[in-house]
């Protein structure tokens, strides 16, 4: 098999159906298979797949296992030349798979990502540098709301999305991985329930000399965060905090992890203060 596509689904039945329709309408000169790992959506997603897409290899979990662990379930079951980790709220163009794999065949990339567009046709700026203590403190303390330029280095604000470039990390919503990369790196780190798992994987790749690339040769529509909308903001923040701290504990000196651990409750207090000030201003008007 040339390509295995792995989709982790959580309560996005409609978008998942559109995603699968687009995938099976793809024009390719190679065979591919599709795995859907459903993290107990309870919205009829699993039943829809069994009825409308019987060719899909469905893994229906009885609980939400998170992104890394669910992907690993499918990764253990395939031996394809390439694997594509694809979010459920994505929609490939007819020639996306062909163009992307043709490019990967000819490149030095062990991991690759393509151009992601939102519903308005604008480029989603997905390329990031590896997280540092300074930029993550800016995020945790909400300083970027007042001084956006503080994150310019981290979010690669000057990145040219019209040309292929080697990068630190790409978005896990569309991530193509070569078999040789999987053989060297192994599975995703299951300590990350949600967020930072793809950053960690790209960091592991860099440590062993595997290149991560962005290319504009292929495009994919990204509806952005449809699964997240099904989860309370407070819970997603807990996932984000937990994964950030685990990432820093793994890759950075202990003092960096400790500072971030202290900064999180401070950031929450600052956010709460801002909300209270905003509420009082509204009440007076």
Backbone bond lengths (Angstrom), bond angles and torsions (degrees), N, CA, C in turn:
res aa  C-N    CA-C-N  psi(-1)  N-CA   C-N-CA  omega(-1)  CA-C   N-CA-C  phi
1 X - - - 1.460 - - 1.524 109.50 -
2 X 1.320 116.10 132.81 1.460 120.63 -179.54 1.530 111.67 -74.48
3 X 1.341 116.15 -42.47 1.465 119.89 -171.40 1.526 111.50 -141.72
4 X 1.322 115.34 134.94 1.462 122.12 169.41 1.519 107.69 -115.00
5 X 1.321 116.59 128.47 1.460 121.85 179.00 1.527 108.10 -106.93
6 X 1.320 116.52 127.80 1.458 121.49 -178.08 1.523 109.34 -116.82
7 X 1.317 115.87 123.17 1.469 122.14 179.39 1.521 108.51 -119.77
8 X 1.329 116.06 126.67 1.458 121.46 174.80 1.524 107.13 -99.81
9 X 1.317 115.97 118.99 1.463 120.41 -173.18 1.519 111.94 -111.06
10 X 1.343 114.26 138.35 1.466 119.82 175.80 1.524 109.66 -148.24
11 X 1.328 115.59 100.02 1.461 123.41 172.41 1.531 114.01 58.03
12 X 1.334 116.67 42.02 1.472 120.60 176.39 1.535 108.83 -134.55
13 X 1.308 116.73 52.48 1.460 122.65 -173.86 1.531 112.63 -52.30
14 X 1.331 117.09 -48.44 1.466 120.16 -175.77 1.518 111.40 -64.04
15 X 1.320 117.10 -48.60 1.468 121.00 -178.89 1.527 110.50 -67.62
16 X 1.314 117.72 -35.47 1.466 121.08 176.85 1.516 110.24 -61.91
17 X 1.331 116.95 -42.90 1.460 120.31 178.28 1.522 112.00 -61.33
18 X 1.341 116.87 -42.56 1.471 120.95 178.04 1.529 110.42 -64.36
19 X 1.323 115.43 -39.66 1.458 121.24 178.76 1.526 110.42 -59.40
20 X 1.325 116.82 -49.78 1.461 121.23 -177.74 1.525 111.87 -66.29
21 X 1.319 116.90 -39.11 1.467 119.90 177.17 1.522 110.66 -59.25
22 X 1.341 116.18 -44.31 1.461 120.43 179.74 1.526 111.37 -65.26
23 X 1.328 116.68 -40.83 1.464 119.84 179.92 1.521 111.12 -60.98
24 X 1.333 116.73 -46.99 1.467 119.52 -176.12 1.527 112.79 -77.65
25 X 1.348 116.14 -7.23 1.467 120.44 172.56 1.525 111.14 -93.12
26 X 1.327 116.73 -0.86 1.463 121.20 -178.27 1.529 111.02 -63.81
27 X 1.322 114.64 145.28 1.462 121.44 176.73 1.528 107.55 -101.26
28 X 1.331 117.03 110.91 1.464 122.00 -176.63 1.527 109.73 -137.06
29 X 1.323 115.62 153.22 1.461 119.21 174.12 1.526 110.63 -101.65
30 X 1.322 115.51 22.27 1.465 120.98 178.54 1.530 109.05 -139.91
31 X 1.322 114.84 162.11 1.464 120.28 177.24 1.527 110.20 -87.11
32 X 1.325 115.55 146.63 1.457 119.53 172.94 1.517 109.62 -141.96
33 X 1.322 115.27 157.84 1.457 121.92 177.07 1.517 108.79 -123.22
34 X 1.332 115.85 156.41 1.456 120.57 -178.18 1.528 109.74 -125.54
35 X 1.326 115.30 126.06 1.455 122.21 171.52 1.521 108.21 -105.24
36 X 1.313 116.88 134.38 1.462 121.01 167.97 1.520 107.60 -118.91
37 X 1.317 115.27 122.67 1.459 120.71 175.00 1.522 106.46 -105.55
38 X 1.319 116.04 111.64 1.462 120.49 -177.45 1.524 109.78 -95.65
39 X 1.334 115.54 119.48 1.463 121.42 -177.29 1.531 111.55 -89.18
40 X 1.335 114.07 59.63 1.467 121.89 178.94 1.530 111.37 53.30
41 X 1.321 115.23 60.67 1.464 120.32 -178.79 1.525 112.70 -65.68
42 X 1.330 115.96 -37.88 1.468 121.66 -178.16 1.530 112.18 56.86
43 X 1.329 116.38 32.36 1.466 120.91 177.06 1.530 111.74 -125.36
44 X 1.323 115.74 13.86 1.453 120.43 -179.67 1.515 114.61 88.63
45 X 1.332 117.41 6.80 1.471 120.65 -178.55 1.525 112.02 -60.97
46 X 1.329 116.28 -48.22 1.463 119.89 -178.25 1.525 111.16 -62.38
47 X 1.323 116.79 -42.45 1.472 120.85 178.57 1.519 110.96 -64.31
48 X 1.342 117.13 -39.62 1.461 121.29 178.24 1.524 111.23 -61.30
49 X 1.304 116.95 -41.28 1.468 120.94 179.34 1.522 110.42 -65.51
50 X 1.320 117.25 -46.06 1.467 120.40 -179.70 1.520 111.56 -60.18
51 X 1.332 116.56 -35.43 1.469 120.64 -176.40 1.519 112.68 -85.00
52 X 1.334 116.59 -48.17 1.467 121.02 -171.53 1.520 114.10 -95.44
53 X 1.338 117.32 -23.37 1.461 119.98 -177.06 1.537 109.58 -133.66
54 X 1.321 117.12 66.18 1.470 119.85 -177.22 1.526 113.38 -64.67
55 X 1.348 117.33 -17.16 1.468 120.61 178.94 1.525 112.12 -76.23
56 X 1.321 117.14 -13.07 1.463 121.13 179.41 1.527 109.71 -75.96
57 X 1.325 115.71 139.04 1.460 121.12 175.08 1.524 107.72 -88.12
58 X 1.309 115.64 102.19 1.464 122.12 -173.35 1.528 111.54 -93.40
59 X 1.333 114.50 132.14 1.454 121.61 169.93 1.525 105.84 -118.91
60 X 1.321 116.93 109.25 1.462 121.83 -176.96 1.524 109.50 -101.90
61 X 1.322 116.48 107.37 1.457 121.00 -179.07 1.528 111.01 -83.04
62 X 1.315 116.18 151.32 1.457 120.60 178.47 1.524 111.84 -92.94
63 X 1.351 116.06 7.40 1.463 121.73 174.15 1.523 108.56 -156.58
64 X 1.334 116.00 164.27 1.459 120.98 177.90 1.521 109.05 -80.82
65 X 1.325 116.53 109.06 1.465 121.16 -176.27 1.529 112.95 -91.62
66 X 1.330 116.86 -1.87 1.455 119.03 -177.62 1.516 111.62 85.00
67 X 1.344 115.97 178.56 1.464 121.78 -172.61 1.531 112.69 -76.58
68 X 1.313 117.12 -51.13 1.465 120.25 -174.66 1.522 112.04 -65.09
69 X 1.319 116.43 -50.10 1.461 120.20 -176.58 1.528 111.74 -64.24
70 X 1.333 116.97 -39.17 1.464 120.42 179.15 1.529 111.16 -67.18
71 X 1.331 117.51 -41.89 1.460 120.06 176.13 1.517 111.27 -60.34
72 X 1.321 116.15 -40.46 1.462 119.85 -179.03 1.523 112.34 -62.92
73 X 1.336 116.94 -30.56 1.461 119.68 177.03 1.525 110.47 -57.97
74 X 1.322 116.46 -43.82 1.465 120.43 -179.22 1.524 111.65 -79.52
75 X 1.326 117.01 -36.10 1.462 120.03 179.74 1.532 111.33 -59.44
76 X 1.312 116.11 -32.67 1.466 120.35 179.95 1.523 112.43 -70.60
77 X 1.326 116.83 -15.73 1.465 120.25 -173.60 1.519 113.93 -104.97
78 X 1.331 118.58 6.58 1.465 118.23 -179.03 1.524 111.20 -133.26
79 X 1.327 114.07 156.53 1.459 121.52 178.85 1.525 110.58 -132.60
80 X 1.308 116.61 31.25 1.465 121.27 -176.47 1.526 111.56 -68.97
81 X 1.329 114.78 162.01 1.463 120.59 178.42 1.524 111.31 -65.97
82 X 1.340 115.15 -34.25 1.460 121.32 177.90 1.524 109.72 -132.98
83 X 1.337 115.12 152.28 1.463 121.71 171.64 1.523 107.82 -125.81
84 X 1.320 116.44 135.47 1.465 121.76 174.90 1.519 108.50 -114.10
85 X 1.333 116.15 116.59 1.459 120.98 171.21 1.523 106.85 -86.34
86 X 1.321 116.20 118.38 1.463 121.21 -171.84 1.518 110.18 -129.84
87 X 1.329 116.96 126.03 1.456 120.17 176.92 1.528 110.59 -66.67
88 X 1.328 117.72 153.00 1.472 119.99 -178.08 1.517 113.61 -69.70
89 X 1.340 117.44 -24.60 1.464 120.96 -178.76 1.526 111.62 -95.94
90 X 1.317 115.78 41.32 1.464 123.01 177.11 1.531 109.19 -117.32
91 X 1.327 116.69 160.94 1.455 121.15 177.91 1.528 108.85 -145.90
92 X 1.335 115.81 109.85 1.459 120.02 -177.81 1.525 110.97 -77.49
93 X 1.326 115.59 151.09 1.456 120.90 170.63 1.533 108.11 -74.07
94 X 1.327 116.07 164.78 1.464 120.58 -177.05 1.525 112.55 -56.35
95 X 1.348 116.43 -35.41 1.472 120.43 -175.53 1.527 113.26 -106.80
96 X 1.333 117.59 10.78 1.466 120.60 -176.04 1.527 112.14 -59.80
97 X 1.317 116.87 -49.32 1.470 119.94 -176.05 1.523 111.30 -63.82
98 X 1.331 116.17 -44.02 1.463 119.91 -179.84 1.525 111.42 -62.23
99 X 1.324 116.45 -48.56 1.462 120.45 -178.33 1.528 111.54 -63.24
100 X 1.326 115.78 -40.76 1.459 118.85 -176.49 1.523 111.48 -67.70
101 X 1.309 116.86 -44.59 1.460 118.75 -178.91 1.520 112.33 -72.60
102 X 1.336 117.91 -33.52 1.465 120.14 173.55 1.523 109.98 -58.99
103 X 1.329 115.68 -43.28 1.465 120.16 -179.76 1.530 110.37 -66.84
104 X 1.322 116.61 -43.55 1.460 119.78 179.79 1.523 111.33 -62.25
105 X 1.326 116.97 -37.87 1.467 121.11 179.40 1.526 111.55 -59.19
106 X 1.330 116.29 -33.15 1.460 121.13 -173.66 1.525 113.10 -98.72
107 X 1.330 117.54 -2.27 1.464 120.66 -174.51 1.525 111.26 -107.12
108 X 1.327 114.66 173.87 1.460 121.42 175.19 1.525 111.84 -94.16
109 X 1.318 116.17 7.84 1.460 120.71 -175.61 1.525 111.35 -73.10
110 X 1.326 115.53 133.04 1.456 120.26 171.55 1.514 110.92 -94.08
111 X 1.348 114.46 -23.51 1.459 123.44 175.25 1.516 107.47 -135.99
112 X 1.340 116.88 135.97 1.460 118.95 -177.28 1.516 112.77 -140.17
113 X 1.333 114.89 147.90 1.459 121.39 175.67 1.520 109.68 -131.10
114 X 1.331 116.53 154.45 1.462 120.38 -176.46 1.525 110.87 -110.94
115 X 1.326 115.67 -175.64 1.460 121.95 178.25 1.529 109.24 -73.39
116 X 1.321 116.54 125.74 1.459 121.97 177.89 1.523 109.29 -107.00
117 X 1.329 115.85 131.07 1.464 121.31 -178.63 1.522 109.97 -118.85
118 X 1.344 116.44 144.00 1.461 119.30 174.97 1.525 109.96 -86.60
119 X 1.314 117.04 -176.68 1.459 121.02 -175.01 1.527 112.55 -66.02
120 X 1.331 117.00 -19.30 1.462 121.24 177.69 1.521 111.87 -90.67
121 X 1.337 116.53 2.63 1.453 120.82 179.01 1.517 114.29 81.40
122 X 1.338 116.84 11.46 1.459 120.59 179.72 1.529 110.38 -92.81
123 X 1.327 114.85 147.84 1.461 120.42 -178.40 1.531 110.65 -68.41
124 X 1.309 115.73 132.36 1.468 121.55 173.72 1.524 107.24 -87.33
125 X 1.315 116.04 121.18 1.457 121.10 -176.28 1.523 109.17 -80.19
126 X 1.320 114.92 94.33 1.470 121.68 -171.63 1.518 114.61 -99.59
127 X 1.323 118.53 -20.36 1.461 121.28 -174.00 1.524 110.15 -72.82
128 X 1.314 116.03 133.00 1.457 121.93 179.67 1.526 110.72 -132.22
129 X 1.332 115.14 149.70 1.459 119.23 165.71 1.515 108.32 -78.69
130 X 1.313 116.72 162.18 1.458 118.96 176.62 1.534 109.35 -62.22
131 X 1.319 117.13 139.91 1.467 120.70 -177.10 1.523 112.53 -59.98
132 X 1.335 115.73 140.30 1.462 121.98 172.87 1.523 108.37 -117.86
133 X 1.313 115.68 166.04 1.459 119.84 179.44 1.522 111.05 -59.68
134 X 1.325 117.37 -43.52 1.465 120.51 -175.74 1.517 112.27 -63.79
135 X 1.348 117.72 -46.64 1.464 117.62 -176.90 1.528 112.27 -72.59
136 X 1.318 117.67 -31.00 1.459 118.43 178.08 1.530 111.60 -74.46
137 X 1.325 117.58 -30.81 1.463 119.96 172.70 1.528 110.63 -64.18
138 X 1.318 116.27 -38.97 1.475 120.28 176.39 1.522 110.24 -58.19
139 X 1.332 116.50 -43.26 1.464 121.15 -179.61 1.519 111.23 -68.01
140 X 1.317 116.84 -47.08 1.461 121.27 -176.79 1.523 111.26 -63.67
141 X 1.340 116.53 -39.96 1.466 121.05 -178.49 1.526 112.82 -88.33
142 X 1.322 116.97 5.77 1.473 123.40 175.92 1.532 113.14 63.15
143 X 1.310 117.79 22.70 1.460 120.62 -176.46 1.523 112.81 -68.82
144 X 1.334 116.56 -25.06 1.461 120.02 -178.94 1.519 112.22 -67.92
145 X 1.335 117.31 -18.25 1.464 119.87 176.41 1.526 110.72 -68.66
146 X 1.319 115.97 -26.06 1.466 120.92 -179.64 1.531 111.90 -102.51
147 X 1.335 115.97 -32.82 1.465 121.08 -178.58 1.534 109.08 -131.24
148 X 1.334 117.70 77.63 1.475 121.30 -175.73 1.523 114.17 -56.27
149 X 1.325 116.98 -31.33 1.466 120.12 -176.22 1.528 112.79 -65.25
150 X 1.334 117.15 -15.45 1.463 120.07 179.05 1.527 112.21 -62.14
151 X 1.332 116.36 -21.14 1.467 120.03 -179.10 1.529 112.89 -104.40
152 X 1.320 117.21 9.05 1.468 119.92 -176.67 1.525 112.66 -57.36
153 X 1.320 117.30 -41.87 1.461 120.64 -179.19 1.522 110.68 -67.81
154 X 1.312 116.29 -45.75 1.464 121.46 -176.95 1.525 112.35 -63.25
155 X 1.330 117.21 -46.62 1.466 120.10 -176.04 1.524 112.68 -88.99
156 X 1.338 116.63 6.37 1.469 121.27 178.06 1.529 110.57 52.31
157 X 1.316 116.57 57.14 1.468 121.30 -175.42 1.524 112.86 -60.98
158 X 1.329 116.63 -22.08 1.464 120.80 -179.57 1.534 112.25 -98.71
159 X 1.319 117.78 10.81 1.466 120.93 -175.14 1.532 110.66 -67.69
160 X 1.325 116.10 136.44 1.462 122.34 -179.90 1.526 109.39 -93.64
161 X 1.334 116.03 103.56 1.467 121.41 -176.94 1.534 112.83 -81.07
162 X 1.326 117.19 6.31 1.468 119.76 178.59 1.525 112.28 -93.97
163 X 1.331 117.55 -5.36 1.468 119.08 -179.83 1.524 111.56 -136.41
164 X 1.311 115.78 151.63 1.454 122.45 -179.70 1.527 109.93 -71.73
165 X 1.345 115.01 137.16 1.458 119.60 -179.28 1.524 110.16 -149.85
166 X 1.324 114.93 150.07 1.454 119.79 171.97 1.522 108.00 -76.32
167 X 1.331 117.16 137.77 1.468 121.47 -174.13 1.527 109.87 -136.14
168 X 1.339 114.89 172.20 1.461 119.60 174.73 1.521 110.46 -73.56
169 X 1.340 116.39 -55.06 1.459 119.16 -177.06 1.521 110.98 -149.70
170 X 1.325 114.83 155.94 1.450 122.21 177.73 1.523 108.56 -125.91
171 X 1.300 114.95 170.18 1.460 120.40 -177.73 1.523 111.35 -71.52
172 X 1.342 115.27 137.27 1.456 119.82 -179.26 1.509 113.91 -74.60
173 X 1.345 117.93 -5.74 1.460 120.83 179.51 1.510 113.57 -70.19
174 X 1.338 117.55 -23.51 1.465 123.50 173.43 1.522 106.35 -145.34
175 X 1.313 116.00 93.99 1.460 121.14 -176.31 1.521 110.00 -132.47
176 X 1.324 115.87 115.40 1.459 121.82 178.62 1.528 108.46 -95.16
177 X 1.324 115.13 130.31 1.464 120.73 -176.56 1.528 109.35 -125.66
178 X 1.326 116.57 128.11 1.460 120.97 176.95 1.530 110.14 -74.25
179 X 1.319 115.09 151.80 1.461 120.38 179.46 1.525 111.64 -57.86
180 X 1.330 117.39 -40.28 1.465 120.59 -178.59 1.524 110.71 -63.19
181 X 1.339 116.30 -31.71 1.462 120.70 176.90 1.524 110.28 -67.30
182 X 1.332 115.63 -46.15 1.463 120.01 178.34 1.523 111.80 -60.99
183 X 1.318 115.36 -37.94 1.458 118.76 -179.41 1.523 112.05 -67.06
184 X 1.348 116.10 -33.17 1.458 120.15 179.78 1.526 112.80 -81.01
185 X 1.333 116.05 -39.67 1.462 120.37 -173.30 1.523 113.72 -94.24
186 X 1.308 116.18 -26.98 1.453 119.03 -174.83 1.519 112.25 79.90
187 X 1.308 117.12 -155.10 1.459 122.85 -173.93 1.529 111.62 -83.48
188 X 1.333 115.14 172.60 1.461 120.90 174.74 1.528 109.25 -67.11
189 X 1.315 116.19 152.18 1.462 121.92 -179.75 1.529 108.70 -77.69
190 X 1.322 116.39 113.62 1.462 121.28 -174.29 1.519 113.85 -76.68
191 X 1.317 117.17 -0.26 1.459 118.99 172.83 1.528 111.15 -67.63
192 X 1.341 116.24 -23.50 1.460 120.98 179.26 1.528 109.09 -91.78
193 X 1.320 116.72 112.00 1.463 120.66 178.52 1.524 110.41 -74.20
194 X 1.316 116.02 -44.31 1.455 122.36 -178.97 1.526 108.01 -158.92
195 X 1.345 116.09 134.38 1.461 124.30 -176.15 1.521 111.56 79.50
196 X 1.318 114.24 146.61 1.460 125.53 175.18 1.526 113.84 71.14
197 X 1.344 118.99 -7.34 1.464 118.37 179.91 1.528 111.31 -67.99
198 X 1.353 117.76 -36.99 1.458 119.17 178.82 1.528 111.30 -75.17
199 X 1.338 117.48 -32.75 1.462 120.75 175.90 1.528 109.24 -64.43
200 X 1.313 115.69 -43.99 1.461 120.96 177.30 1.522 111.33 -60.07
201 X 1.338 116.85 -41.48 1.460 120.26 -178.25 1.532 110.63 -66.72
202 X 1.341 116.22 -40.91 1.463 120.17 177.71 1.534 110.76 -66.51
203 X 1.307 116.23 -35.78 1.469 120.42 177.80 1.526 109.96 -66.24
204 X 1.310 116.49 -41.51 1.464 120.27 176.96 1.529 110.66 -63.14
205 X 1.323 115.93 -36.58 1.468 119.92 177.91 1.529 110.87 -63.12
206 X 1.321 115.79 -46.45 1.464 119.50 -179.64 1.521 111.52 -60.67
207 X 1.328 117.12 -37.08 1.460 121.43 -178.10 1.525 112.51 -60.90
208 X 1.352 116.94 -27.15 1.468 119.97 -178.86 1.528 111.90 -110.86
209 X 1.345 116.67 14.74 1.454 120.91 173.75 1.521 115.63 82.51
210 X 1.338 118.24 16.95 1.467 121.84 177.03 1.522 109.13 -88.63
211 X 1.325 116.87 132.21 1.457 121.42 -175.17 1.531 111.98 -87.43
212 X 1.334 115.13 140.58 1.460 123.18 174.29 1.526 107.60 -111.93
213 X 1.335 116.07 128.81 1.464 120.59 -175.44 1.523 111.77 -128.61
214 X 1.340 114.14 148.89 1.457 122.65 166.16 1.516 107.37 -106.78
215 X 1.350 117.00 139.54 1.456 120.70 175.06 1.530 109.92 -138.12
216 X 1.335 117.05 140.48 1.460 120.56 177.44 1.528 112.73 -90.43
217 X 1.334 117.31 6.63 1.465 120.68 -173.69 1.524 112.45 -65.81
218 X 1.334 116.57 -26.89 1.465 121.31 179.74 1.528 108.74 -124.89
219 X 1.343 115.31 154.14 1.460 120.09 -177.32 1.527 111.14 -127.84
220 X 1.333 114.71 153.07 1.455 120.70 177.18 1.526 108.59 -147.06
221 X 1.312 116.65 135.80 1.459 122.13 176.25 1.523 109.23 -80.94
222 X 1.319 115.85 129.30 1.465 121.69 -177.64 1.528 108.23 -119.45
223 X 1.340 116.06 115.61 1.467 120.17 178.97 1.524 112.19 -79.63
224 X 1.311 117.37 -8.01 1.469 125.64 169.93 1.532 114.74 59.14
225 X 1.317 114.29 106.61 1.453 121.03 166.40 1.510 117.89 68.91
226 X 1.345 118.46 28.66 1.461 119.04 -179.88 1.523 112.02 -67.14
227 X 1.333 116.89 -36.39 1.469 119.26 176.95 1.521 111.33 -67.92
228 X 1.347 115.71 -38.49 1.462 119.51 -179.52 1.528 111.54 -59.92
229 X 1.326 116.17 -31.35 1.460 119.92 -178.12 1.526 111.90 -65.65
230 X 1.327 116.29 -18.43 1.465 120.23 -179.45 1.534 111.82 -86.26
231 X 1.334 116.08 -3.79 1.463 121.07 -177.53 1.523 108.94 -115.82
232 X 1.312 117.31 140.64 1.457 121.45 178.85 1.523 110.48 -60.58
233 X 1.341 115.72 143.15 1.457 120.74 -178.77 1.518 111.79 -56.59
234 X 1.306 116.94 -39.14 1.462 120.66 179.93 1.530 111.32 -61.09
235 X 1.335 116.39 -36.45 1.457 120.10 -179.94 1.524 111.50 -73.37
236 X 1.335 117.24 -40.76 1.469 119.67 178.41 1.525 110.18 -63.94
237 X 1.333 116.93 -35.85 1.461 119.94 177.02 1.528 111.21 -64.09
238 X 1.327 116.24 -37.74 1.462 119.92 177.18 1.523 110.79 -64.43
239 X 1.350 116.56 -42.20 1.459 120.36 177.10 1.533 110.32 -60.28
240 X 1.343 115.46 -45.76 1.463 120.98 -177.51 1.527 110.50 -63.41
241 X 1.321 117.01 -46.28 1.456 121.42 179.40 1.527 110.89 -60.97
242 X 1.309 115.81 -47.63 1.456 120.86 -178.17 1.524 111.52 -59.88
243 X 1.331 116.50 -44.51 1.461 120.37 -178.18 1.523 111.89 -70.61
244 X 1.325 116.71 -39.36 1.465 119.56 177.86 1.523 110.70 -60.54
245 X 1.313 116.27 -46.65 1.467 119.58 -178.65 1.529 111.45 -65.33
246 X 1.318 116.87 -38.53 1.465 119.77 177.77 1.527 111.17 -65.99
247 X 1.333 116.03 -37.69 1.468 119.76 177.98 1.524 110.38 -62.81
248 X 1.329 116.59 -46.05 1.468 119.65 -178.11 1.527 111.62 -70.23
249 X 1.315 117.18 -33.31 1.464 119.86 176.90 1.524 110.14 -65.38
250 X 1.329 116.30 -31.33 1.468 121.28 -178.15 1.523 112.35 -81.12
251 X 1.343 117.62 -40.31 1.455 121.04 -167.84 1.534 115.20 -111.24
252 X 1.320 118.30 -13.28 1.465 120.67 -173.82 1.527 111.14 -122.77
253 X 1.331 116.26 164.40 1.470 119.27 176.31 1.529 110.78 -59.07
254 X 1.323 115.83 155.41 1.465 120.31 -175.42 1.522 112.51 -60.18
255 X 1.359 117.24 -33.62 1.465 119.05 -178.00 1.525 111.19 -64.25
256 X 1.345 117.47 -31.13 1.461 120.49 178.70 1.527 109.99 -68.78
257 X 1.314 115.21 -43.49 1.470 120.05 175.87 1.529 110.38 -60.13
258 X 1.335 116.85 -43.93 1.460 121.27 -177.57 1.525 111.41 -64.65
259 X 1.322 117.67 -42.76 1.465 121.18 179.40 1.531 111.29 -62.02
260 X 1.325 115.97 -41.85 1.459 119.17 178.30 1.524 111.33 -66.60
261 X 1.324 116.43 -39.51 1.469 120.15 178.69 1.524 110.57 -60.65
262 X 1.337 116.40 -37.49 1.467 121.14 178.12 1.526 110.50 -73.45
263 X 1.332 116.04 -36.78 1.469 120.95 -175.19 1.523 112.77 -68.04
264 X 1.326 117.93 -29.72 1.463 119.94 -175.85 1.530 112.94 -59.88
265 X 1.329 120.47 -51.53 1.473 118.42 177.61 1.525 112.69 -63.71
266 X 1.336 117.57 -32.19 1.470 120.40 176.06 1.528 109.92 -64.33
267 X 1.325 115.73 -43.13 1.461 120.35 178.57 1.516 112.37 -61.21
268 X 1.332 115.84 -39.15 1.469 119.49 178.67 1.526 111.25 -66.27
269 X 1.335 116.65 -38.26 1.461 120.29 178.00 1.529 110.97 -65.88
270 X 1.333 116.78 -40.74 1.461 120.56 178.37 1.520 110.79 -64.28
271 X 1.340 116.20 -41.28 1.458 120.19 178.97 1.528 110.52 -64.65
272 X 1.327 116.07 -42.18 1.459 120.44 179.28 1.529 110.69 -64.44
273 X 1.337 116.55 -40.91 1.471 120.30 178.06 1.515 111.03 -61.46
274 X 1.326 115.31 -42.14 1.463 119.65 178.36 1.510 112.49 -63.19
275 X 1.325 115.81 -39.73 1.465 119.96 178.42 1.525 111.13 -66.07
276 X 1.340 116.96 -39.32 1.458 120.72 179.87 1.521 111.33 -66.87
277 X 1.333 116.32 -40.95 1.465 120.64 177.30 1.520 110.05 -62.42
278 X 1.338 115.39 -43.85 1.465 119.51 179.02 1.511 111.52 -63.72
279 X 1.342 117.48 -37.95 1.466 121.55 179.63 1.526 110.24 -66.06
280 X 1.363 116.89 -42.74 1.452 120.55 -179.90 1.518 111.42 -63.90
281 X 1.344 115.98 -39.85 1.471 119.30 179.04 1.510 110.87 -63.71
282 X 1.333 117.11 -40.94 1.466 121.13 178.80 1.524 110.35 -65.19
283 X 1.343 116.12 -38.95 1.461 120.70 -178.37 1.527 111.47 -64.88
284 X 1.339 116.31 -32.67 1.459 120.53 -178.34 1.523 112.53 -80.48
285 X 1.310 115.96 -22.83 1.470 119.35 -176.27 1.527 110.87 -83.47
